[in-house]
Amino acid sequence: MPVLLQVDFPFTGPWGEAMTEALRGLAESIAEEPGLIWKIWTENPATAEAGGIYLFADRPSAEAYLAMHTARLTGFGIPQVNGKIFDVNSALSAIDKAPL
């Protein structure tokens, strides 16, 4: 069953196109993570937060990624990483056009 992972953390930039240029290599690395179906990158300069919404094929893949990514972000100097994993109700999500 697919699971959704929500991650957010304090971030001071770069934003927009500069973020894309700076983090392209990281995005390419994330695309290769076991069990990853897709990721939506999130950024909010007004609140100095960034993160992502991920869809994983299964809970073990999401849990392993969250542990690894939290350690990676901490290594980058991010002081706090918030992560939550949710089961996906595929039937209701399909009604609302989720790309499952």
Sequence and secondary structure as in RCSB ss.txt:
>XXXX:A:sequence
MPVLLQVDFPFTGPWGEAMTEALRGLAESIAEEPGLIWKIWTENPATAEAGGIYLFADRPSAEAYLAMHTARLTG
FGIPQVNGKIFDVNSALSAIDKAPL
>XXXX:A:secstr
  EEEEEEEE     HHHHHHHHHHHHHHHTTSTTEEEEEEEEETTTTEEEEEEEESSHHHHHHHHHHHHHHHHH
TT S  EEEEEE  HHHHHHTT   
